[in-house]
Amino acid sequence: MKKILLICVLLIAATVCICVLLTSCGDPEIFESVTVTTTEKPTEEKVTYKYSDYQVFGARMGMDIEEVKASIGRDFAVQVNDTGIVFFITEQKGLPFTRETDSTLMYYIFDGKARLAEIQYASSTDNGFVLNNALVFYDSQYGPHAEYSPTEGKMNYIWYKGGVYILITSLSNGENAMSFIGEDYFKDINPEEAEAYARFQGGQQ
């Protein structure tokens, strides 16, 4: 009797195993996600660009947004353009090579680390810009300039001072842009102009 009972139990167990194997065949396994704890500290990403102590309109390249606002003494709305560039705009009078009575928009442009990388404003012959006067003035401040023409009707005049490139972009229609750009950022966005200045400096020595 015990043997018969034992045989029945074994048959039932075998039947259950076979049924489980047949019904689960082809079904994907379900994996539970496991959180892994590590004692390693995440490495901090290094700042891409080096900055300068040279002041431009009271600000220094490498300042964060709040530091730049503090240097101006006012708050401004921060904007982001279609390519992800962070900037804000001020309106100032009496900028170099503009009429003192005219208000001019000045752009403070930040790099991917939200550090000040460029200050730029536009001018034209209509509001007092005279190219030759600007060239003479900056040559006296920063030494002889280099020139680079990226396209017909457009000329870039380039100086360098204390980790900052000074750039006048002059168009044939009389419009101009005055830019002050941190060294590494300038080499990244204006490599041809940086090479032109390096060649010019090499020729001066």
Secondary structure in CASP SS format (residue, H / E / C, confidence):
PFRMAT SS
TARGET T0000
AUTHOR 0000-0000-0000
METHOD secondary structure of the structure
MODEL  1
M C 1.00
K H 1.00
K H 1.00
I H 1.00
L H 1.00
L H 1.00
I H 1.00
C H 1.00
V H 1.00
L H 1.00
L H 1.00
I H 1.00
A H 1.00
A H 1.00
T H 1.00
V H 1.00
C H 1.00
I H 1.00
C H 1.00
V H 1.00
L H 1.00
L H 1.00
T H 1.00
S H 1.00
C C 1.00
G C 1.00
D C 1.00
P C 1.00
E C 1.00
I C 1.00
F C 1.00
E C 1.00
S C 1.00
V C 1.00
T C 1.00
V C 1.00
T C 1.00
T C 1.00
T C 1.00
E C 1.00
K C 1.00
P C 1.00
T C 1.00
E C 1.00
E C 1.00
K C 1.00
V C 1.00
T C 1.00
Y C 1.00
K C 1.00
Y C 1.00
S C 1.00
D C 1.00
Y C 1.00
Q E 1.00
V E 1.00
F C 1.00
G C 1.00
A E 1.00
R E 1.00
M C 1.00
G C 1.00
M C 1.00
D E 1.00
I H 1.00
E H 1.00
E H 1.00
V H 1.00
K H 1.00
A H 1.00
S H 1.00
I H 1.00
G C 1.00
R C 1.00
D C 1.00
F C 1.00
A C 1.00
V C 1.00
Q E 1.00
V E 1.00
N C 1.00
D C 1.00
T C 1.00
G C 1.00
I C 1.00
V E 1.00
F E 1.00
F E 1.00
I E 1.00
T E 1.00
E E 1.00
Q E 1.00
K E 1.00
G C 1.00
L C 1.00
P C 1.00
F C 1.00
T C 1.00
R C 1.00
E C 1.00
T C 1.00
D C 1.00
S E 1.00
T E 1.00
L E 1.00
M E 1.00
Y E 1.00
Y E 1.00
I E 1.00
F E 1.00
D C 1.00
G C 1.00
K C 1.00
A C 1.00
R E 1.00
L E 1.00
A E 1.00
E E 1.00
I E 1.00
Q E 1.00
Y E 1.00
A E 1.00
S E 1.00
S E 1.00
T H 1.00
D H 1.00
N H 1.00
G C 1.00
F C 1.00
V C 1.00
L H 1.00
N H 1.00
N H 1.00
A H 1.00
L H 1.00
V H 1.00
F H 1.00
Y H 1.00
D H 1.00
S H 1.00
Q H 1.00
Y H 1.00
G C 1.00
P C 1.00
H C 1.00
A E 1.00
E E 1.00
Y E 1.00
S E 1.00
P E 1.00
T E 1.00
E C 1.00
G C 1.00
K E 1.00
M E 1.00
N E 1.00
Y E 1.00
I E 1.00
W E 1.00
Y E 1.00
K E 1.00
G C 1.00
G C 1.00
V E 1.00
Y E 1.00
I E 1.00
L E 1.00
I E 1.00
T E 1.00
S E 1.00
L E 1.00
S C 1.00
N C 1.00
G C 1.00
E E 1.00
N E 1.00
A E 1.00
M E 1.00
S E 1.00
F E 1.00
I E 1.00
G E 1.00
E H 1.00
D H 1.00
Y H 1.00
F H 1.00
K H 1.00
D H 1.00
I H 1.00
N C 1.00
P H 1.00
E H 1.00
E H 1.00
A H 1.00
E H 1.00
A H 1.00
Y H 1.00
A H 1.00
R H 1.00
F H 1.00
Q H 1.00
G H 1.00
G H 1.00
Q H 1.00
Q C 1.00
END
